[in-house]
Amino acid sequence: MKLNFEIKKSKNKKLYIQLYEEIKNIILTKQILPNEKLPSVRQLVNRFSLNSSTILKAYKLLETEGHIYKIPGSGTYIKDPKEQVEDKKQKFIFKCGQIKTNENINFASATPSVDVFPTKKFQEVINRVFNEVGGEAFKYHENQGFIGLREILSKKLSPTFKDISSDDIQITCGAQQALDLIKKSLLKPTSTLILSRPTYFGAISVFKGSCNIKTVEMLEDGFDMVEFEKILTHNYVDFVFTMINFESPTGIRWSYEKKMKLLELSKKYDFIIIEDDCLSELYFYDNPVSTLKALDKDNKVIYIKSFSKILMPGIKVAYMIVPKDILQKIIAAKFASDVSTSGLNQRALTYLLEENFLEEYFEKTRKIFRGRFELIVNLIDKIPDLEIYYRSEGGFYLWIILPNFVTDYDLYFELKNRGVSILPGSVFYPENANINRIRISFAAVTEDQIKMGIKILNDTILYFKNFKNYSDNFTPII
C-alpha cells in the first residue's frame, strides 16, 4: 500500500503517536479494507527513517484499540469493524459489572462507594462472632446455609412471602453464583430462556451458550407483553429472567399490572420466573416497592436476593427461595460448586438481621443515593444532546440515549482517555447490536465526582458534535 503522509520530529507530538494517528485515519477512511495487510516494520523503518521500536509502539496502540491484528510469521492486518465490536463487548461481559478502573471518576461500577459501607458495625458483629462461637465460625456450615441465618431470614420474610420456612432457603456466595447454580442444575441445551432487551449482562454471561435465548423489548413499565405473548404462543419457554425493581441497565420498575400479567402467563404456559432482586430497598420517595415473589401464589418464582449492592460486596452472601420441586437440584449443585458459603460472614449477617440494623442502614443509604440521583439527573438534563430514557424511582442506574453523531463505544473510549468510565449500551444485549445508549451508575461516585464527571461528559459530547464526520477526523487524547 502507498503511504501518502510524512512523519516529522515535533515538540508537541511523539513520532509513534503521529504514525499511529496517520495509520488509524487510513483505516477509518477505508483507504485500506478489512483483512488487508499493513506494511512490515522493516518497510516502515525504510520509508520513514524511524527506529523499529517507534513502529512497534504505534502498532501496539492500534492493536490495543482493536484496529489491527497480527498473524505470527505472516504480518499485521486490518481488523473487521464487526469483530472489533464483539471483542470489546466480550471484554466488558467478562468483567461482569464489578468494574475496577484506573479512571478518576467511575460511572461504570455498580458497587457502592466505600464511604457508605457500615464497616464499624460489621466489625462489631464480627467480634461478637469470635466472642460467642470462636473457631466454630470457620468450620464448613450446612450446604444449604447456616441454619441461624435461614431462620432469621424466614422470620423476616414471612409477613411478605407466603408459607416461607428456613427449608425453602438456599444460601449462596452472591447472586452470580445463584444464577450459575440455576444454569448447572436446571438448564439444558434444549431449554428456552427469555431475557429482556436490554438486560443485566451478568445474566448474559452466565446463560449465553448454555441454552436457547430469546429476547423481549423492555418498555418503561416492564416487558412488551404483546411481543412476549407471541413468543409464548410459538415456543415452549422454560425460564424467564427478570429484575423487577430498578433493573440494570435502565433503572426500570415494573408496573403492578405487568407483574400480575407475568405471573398469570407463567401459570398458563408453565414456565419458571427467575427474579433477581438486588435493589428493591433503595427506593427514593417513601414508596416501598413489592417484589414479584411477594405476589407469587402458584410458586412459579425463583427469588434471588444479594446483599452485595445494598450492604457490602465483600460479604459475598446471597440467598435463593426456590420452588420445592426443584430445590434439591439447587442444593446438589451448590455442594458440587463449593460445599459451603463463608460461615463467618453468614453468622455476622445473622446478627445484623437479629438487631434490625439493616432497616436503619437502608434509611441512611436511601437518602445518600437519592441525593446523588437528583444531582446527576439535574446535570444531565442541562446537556441538550442527551436524553434520560427512564427516570427511576430508586437504585443507581441511568440509561442515557446518545445523539446520532457518536457511538456508545467511541464515547466510552474517549471518556476513558479523559479519566471517566461509563458502560456502552451494547454490552447489555445478548445478540450483536449497535446501540446508541450508555449506562451511567452513580453508586461509586461522590457528589463532587458527579459534578466533574458530567462536565467532562458534556465536553466530550461537544467534542464529537464539532465533527459531524468524526470517524474521519477523530484524534484520541493521549
C-alpha positions in Angstrom: 0.0 0.0 0.0 1.1 3.6 -0.7 1.6 5.8 2.4 0.9 9.4 1.3 2.0 11.1 4.5 5.1 12.2 6.3 6.4 11.8 9.9 8.5 14.7 11.2 10.0 15.4 14.6 7.9 17.7 16.7 8.0 19.0 20.3 4.2 18.7 20.5 3.7 15.1 19.4 5.8 12.0 19.6 6.8 10.1 16.5 4.9 6.9 17.3 1.7 9.0 18.0 2.0 10.7 14.6 2.4 7.3 12.9 -0.5 5.8 14.9 -2.8 8.7 14.0 -2.0 8.6 10.3 -2.5 4.8 10.0 -5.7 5.0 12.0 -7.0 7.7 9.7 -6.3 5.5 6.7 -8.2 2.6 8.4 -11.2 4.8 9.4 -11.5 6.4 6.0 -11.4 2.9 4.4 -8.3 3.6 2.3 -7.4 0.1 3.3 -10.0 -2.6 3.8 -10.6 -5.3 6.5 -8.1 -8.2 6.4 -5.7 -6.3 4.1 -2.1 -6.5 5.1 -0.2 -3.5 6.5 3.5 -2.7 5.7 6.0 -4.6 7.7 8.1 -3.0 10.5 11.2 -3.1 8.2 9.3 -1.4 5.3 8.1 1.4 7.6 11.6 1.8 9.0 12.9 2.3 5.5 10.0 4.5 4.4 10.2 7.0 7.3 13.7 6.5 8.7 12.3 5.6 12.1 13.5 3.2 14.8 11.8 -0.2 14.8 10.7 0.5 18.4 8.7 3.5 17.2 6.9 1.4 14.6 6.2 -1.3 17.2 4.7 1.2 19.7 2.4 2.6 17.0 1.3 -0.9 16.0 0.8 -1.9 19.7 -1.5 1.1 20.2 -3.5 0.2 17.1 -3.8 -3.4 18.3 -4.9 -2.4 21.8 -7.7 -0.3 20.3 -8.8 -3.2 18.1 -7.9 -1.8 14.7 -5.4 -4.4 13.7 -4.4 -8.0 14.4 -1.2 -10.0 14.0 -0.6 -13.4 12.5 2.8 -14.7 13.6 5.1 -15.3 10.7 2.7 -13.6 8.3 2.3 -10.0 9.2 -0.2 -7.3 10.5 -3.7 -7.0 9.1 -6.7 -4.7 9.4 -9.5 -6.0 11.7 -13.1 -6.1 10.6 -15.1 -3.5 12.5 -17.8 -6.1 13.3 -15.1 -8.2 15.1 -13.9 -5.1 16.9 -17.4 -4.5 18.4 -17.7 -8.2 19.5 -14.2 -8.2 21.0 -15.0 -5.1 23.1 -18.3 -6.5 24.2 -16.8 -9.7 25.4 -14.2 -7.9 27.4 -17.0 -5.9 29.2 -19.1 -9.0 29.8 -16.1 -10.8 31.3 -15.9 -8.1 33.9 -19.5 -8.9 35.0 -20.2 -5.5 36.3 -17.6 -5.4 39.1 -15.5 -2.9 37.2 -12.3 -1.8 38.6 -10.8 1.0 36.6 -7.9 3.4 36.7 -10.1 6.3 35.8 -10.6 9.0 38.3 -14.4 9.1 38.0 -16.2 5.7 37.9 -19.7 5.8 36.4 -19.3 2.2 35.4 -19.3 0.4 38.7 -22.4 -1.0 40.3 -20.7 -1.3 43.6 -21.5 1.3 46.2 -18.6 3.6 47.3 -16.8 2.6 50.5 -17.9 5.6 52.4 -21.4 4.1 52.5 -20.2 0.7 53.9 -21.2 0.0 57.6 -17.7 -1.1 58.4 -17.7 -0.2 62.2 -21.0 -2.1 62.7 -19.7 -5.0 60.8 -16.5 -5.1 62.9 -18.8 -5.2 66.0 -20.7 -8.2 64.8 -17.5 -10.0 63.6 -16.1 -9.5 67.2 -19.4 -10.9 68.5 -19.0 -14.0 66.3 -15.5 -14.5 67.7 -16.6 -14.0 71.3 -19.6 -16.3 71.1 -18.5 -19.2 68.8 -14.8 -18.7 68.2 -13.4 -21.3 65.8 -16.8 -22.7 65.0 -17.3 -19.9 62.6 -14.5 -21.3 60.4 -15.9 -24.8 60.0 -17.9 -25.8 57.0 -21.5 -24.9 57.6 -24.5 -26.7 56.2 -24.5 -27.0 52.4 -27.9 -25.2 52.4 -26.6 -22.4 54.6 -26.2 -21.6 58.3 -29.5 -22.6 60.0 -29.5 -19.5 62.2 -29.3 -17.2 59.1 -32.0 -19.2 57.3 -34.3 -19.0 60.3 -34.0 -15.2 60.8 -34.5 -14.7 57.0 -37.7 -16.8 57.1 -38.9 -14.9 60.1 -38.2 -11.5 58.4 -39.8 -12.6 55.1 -42.9 -14.5 56.4 -45.1 -11.3 56.5 -44.4 -10.8 52.8 -43.8 -14.3 51.3 -46.4 -16.9 51.6 -45.6 -20.1 53.7 -41.9 -19.4 53.7 -39.7 -21.6 56.0 -35.9 -22.0 56.6 -36.1 -25.2 54.5 -37.1 -23.2 51.4 -33.9 -21.0 51.5 -30.5 -21.7 49.9 -27.6 -19.5 50.9 -25.1 -18.8 48.1 -21.9 -16.8 47.5 -23.6 -13.9 45.8 -26.3 -13.6 43.2 -24.0 -14.5 40.4 -23.5 -18.0 42.0 -27.2 -18.3 42.3 -27.6 -17.8 38.6 -24.8 -20.3 37.9 -26.5 -22.9 40.1 -29.6 -22.5 38.0 -27.6 -22.9 34.9 -25.9 -26.1 36.2 -28.9 -27.8 37.7 -31.9 -26.7 35.7 -30.9 -25.5 32.2 -30.4 -27.9 29.3 -29.1 -27.1 25.8 -32.7 -27.5 24.6 -34.2 -25.2 27.3 -35.5 -21.8 26.2 -34.9 -18.8 28.4 -36.3 -15.3 27.9 -34.2 -12.2 28.6 -35.2 -8.6 28.1 -33.6 -6.2 25.6 -31.6 -4.7 27.3 -30.8 -6.8 30.4 -28.2 -7.3 33.2 -25.1 -8.5 31.5 -24.2 -10.8 34.4 -27.2 -12.9 33.3 -26.0 -12.8 29.7 -22.5 -14.0 30.7 -24.0 -16.9 32.7 -26.7 -18.1 30.4 -25.4 -17.4 26.9 -24.3 -20.6 25.2 -26.0 -22.9 27.8 -29.5 -22.7 26.3 -31.7 -21.2 23.7 -32.1 -17.5 24.4 -34.9 -15.3 23.1 -35.4 -11.6 23.9 -38.3 -9.3 24.6 -38.2 -5.5 24.4 -38.2 -3.7 27.8 -40.6 -0.9 27.9 -40.9 1.7 30.7 -43.2 -0.5 32.8 -41.9 -3.9 32.0 -41.9 -6.4 29.1 -43.5 -5.6 25.8 -46.3 -8.1 26.6 -47.6 -8.3 23.0 -44.2 -9.4 21.8 -43.8 -11.7 24.8 -47.1 -13.5 24.3 -46.2 -14.0 20.6 -43.1 -15.8 21.7 -45.1 -17.9 24.2 -47.6 -19.0 21.6 -44.9 -20.2 19.2 -42.3 -21.6 21.6 -42.2 -23.7 24.7 -40.5 -21.4 27.2 -38.8 -22.9 30.3 -37.5 -19.8 32.1 -37.8 -16.1 32.2 -35.1 -13.9 33.8 -36.2 -10.6 35.3 -35.1 -7.7 37.6 -38.4 -6.4 38.6 -37.3 -3.3 40.6 -34.7 -0.7 39.4 -33.2 -3.1 36.9 -29.8 -2.9 35.2 -29.2 -1.1 32.9 -32.4 1.0 32.6 -33.5 1.5 36.3 -37.0 0.5 35.2 -39.5 -0.6 37.8 -42.3 -3.0 36.6 -45.9 -1.9 37.0 -48.2 -3.9 39.2 -50.4 -4.8 36.2 -47.4 -6.3 34.3 -46.2 -8.1 37.3 -49.6 -9.8 37.7 -49.7 -10.5 33.9 -46.3 -12.1 34.0 -47.4 -14.4 36.9 -50.6 -15.2 35.0 -48.7 -16.2 31.9 -46.2 -18.3 34.0 -49.1 -20.4 35.2 -50.8 -20.6 31.8 -47.6 -21.5 29.9 -45.9 -23.4 32.7 -42.5 -21.5 32.9 -40.4 -20.6 35.9 -39.5 -16.9 36.6 -36.1 -16.1 37.9 -36.3 -12.8 39.9 -33.0 -11.2 40.7 -33.8 -8.6 43.4 -30.7 -6.6 44.3 -32.0 -3.1 44.8 -35.6 -3.1 46.0 -34.7 -1.5 49.4 -33.2 1.5 47.6 -36.4 3.4 46.7 -36.2 7.2 47.0 -39.6 8.6 47.7 -41.1 6.8 50.7 -42.8 4.4 48.4 -41.7 0.9 49.2 -41.7 -1.5 46.2 -43.1 -5.0 46.1 -41.2 -8.0 44.7 -42.7 -10.4 42.2 -42.2 -13.2 44.7 -44.5 -11.5 47.2 -47.3 -11.8 44.6 -46.5 -15.4 43.6 -49.4 -17.6 44.8 -48.5 -20.5 42.5 -44.8 -21.0 43.4 -43.6 -20.1 39.9 -40.7 -17.8 41.0 -37.1 -18.5 41.9 -36.3 -15.5 44.1 -32.6 -14.3 44.4 -31.5 -11.7 46.9 -28.0 -10.5 47.3 -26.5 -8.3 50.0 -23.6 -7.1 47.8 -25.1 -3.9 46.5 -27.3 -3.0 49.4 -24.7 -3.7 52.1 -21.1 -4.6 51.1 -19.9 -6.5 48.0 -17.1 -8.3 50.0 -19.6 -10.0 52.3 -20.5 -12.4 49.4 -23.7 -13.7 50.8 -27.0 -14.0 49.0 -30.0 -16.3 49.2 -32.5 -18.1 47.0 -36.1 -19.1 47.6 -36.7 -22.0 45.3 -39.9 -23.9 44.5 -39.9 -27.2 46.5 -40.0 -29.5 43.5 -36.6 -28.2 42.2 -34.9 -27.2 45.4 -32.9 -30.4 45.8 -31.3 -29.9 42.4 -30.1 -26.5 43.5 -28.8 -27.9 46.8 -26.9 -30.6 45.0 -25.4 -28.0 42.5 -24.3 -25.8 45.5 -22.5 -28.8 47.1 -20.7 -29.6 43.8 -19.7 -25.9 43.4 -18.1 -25.0 46.7 -19.8 -27.1 49.5 -20.4 -24.1 51.8 -20.6 -20.3 51.9 -18.4 -18.4 54.4 -19.6 -19.3 57.9 -18.1 -16.2 59.4 -20.0 -13.9 57.1 -23.2 -15.8 57.4 -23.1 -15.5 61.2 -22.2 -11.8 61.1 -25.1 -11.2 58.8 -27.4 -13.2 61.1 -26.5 -10.8 64.0 -27.2 -7.7 61.8 -30.6 -9.1 60.9 -31.4 -10.0 64.6 -30.5 -6.5 65.7 -32.7 -4.9 63.0 -29.7 -2.9 61.9 -30.4 -3.1 58.2 -33.7 -1.2 58.4 -31.9 1.8 59.9 -29.0 1.4 57.5 -31.3 1.4 54.4 -32.9 4.6 55.6 -29.4 6.3 55.6 -28.4 4.9 52.2 -31.7 5.8 50.5 -31.0 9.5 51.4 -27.4 9.3 50.1 -28.4 7.7 46.8 -31.4 9.9 46.3 -29.1 13.0 46.7 -26.8 11.6 44.1 -29.7 10.7 41.8 -31.3 14.1 41.9 -27.9 15.8 41.3 -26.9 13.7 38.4 -30.3 13.9 36.7 -30.4 17.7 37.1 -26.9 18.0 35.5 -27.7 15.6 32.6 -30.9 17.5 31.9 -28.8 20.5 31.0 -27.0 18.7 28.2 -29.2 19.2 25.2 -27.9 16.3 23.2 -28.5 13.7 25.9 -31.8 12.2 27.0 -32.6 10.1 30.1 -34.7 7.1 28.8 -36.4 6.5 32.2 -36.4 8.5 35.4 -36.0 5.8 38.0 -37.5 5.9 41.5 -34.7 4.0 43.1 -31.4 2.1 42.6 -28.5 3.8 40.9 -28.7 3.3 37.2 -29.4 5.8 34.4 -30.0 4.6 30.8 -28.9 7.5 28.5 -29.9 8.0 24.9 -27.0 9.3 22.8 -27.2 11.6 19.8 -26.6 10.0 16.3 -23.2 11.6 15.9 -21.5 9.4 18.4 -21.5 5.6 19.1 -21.5 4.1 22.6 -18.0 2.6 22.2 -16.4 5.7 20.7 -17.8 7.7 23.6 -16.6 5.1 26.1 -13.0 5.2 24.8 -12.9 9.0 24.6 -14.2 9.3 28.1 -11.7 6.7 29.3 -8.9 8.9 27.9 -10.4 11.8 29.8 -10.5 9.9 33.1 -14.2 8.9 33.2 -15.6 5.4 32.9 -19.1 4.5 31.7 -20.6 1.3 30.2 -21.5 1.1 26.5 -25.1 0.1 25.9 -24.2 -2.7 23.5 -22.9 -5.0 26.3 -26.5 -5.3 27.7 -27.7 -7.2 24.7 -27.1 -10.9 24.2 -27.0 -10.5 20.4 -24.8 -8.2 18.5 -26.4 -4.8 18.4 -25.5 -1.2 17.5 -27.0 0.7 20.4 -26.7 4.5 20.8 -27.1 4.3 24.6 -24.8 4.2 27.7 -25.4 3.2 31.3 -24.3 5.6 34.0 -24.2 4.4 37.6 -23.9 6.8 40.5 -23.2 4.1 43.0 -19.5 4.6 43.4 -19.1 8.4 43.0 -19.2 11.3 45.3 -21.2 14.4 44.6 -18.1 16.3 43.6 -17.1 13.5 41.2 -20.6 13.6 39.7 -20.3 17.3 39.0 -16.8 16.9 37.4 -17.8 13.7 35.6 -20.9 15.2 34.0 -18.9 18.3 33.0 -16.4 16.0 31.2 -19.3 14.1 29.6 -20.8 17.3 28.3 -17.4 18.5 27.0 -16.9 15.1 25.2 -20.3 15.2 23.6 -19.5 18.7 22.3 -16.1 17.4 21.0 -17.9 14.8 18.9 -20.6 17.2 17.8 -18.0 19.6 16.4 -17.0 16.9 13.9 -20.1 15.7 12.0 -17.9 13.2 10.3 -16.0 12.4 13.4 -14.9 9.0 12.2 -12.8 10.8 9.5 -11.4 13.4 11.9 -11.2 11.6 15.3 -7.9 12.2 17.1 -7.8 10.5 20.5 -6.4 12.3 23.5 -3.1 10.6 24.6 
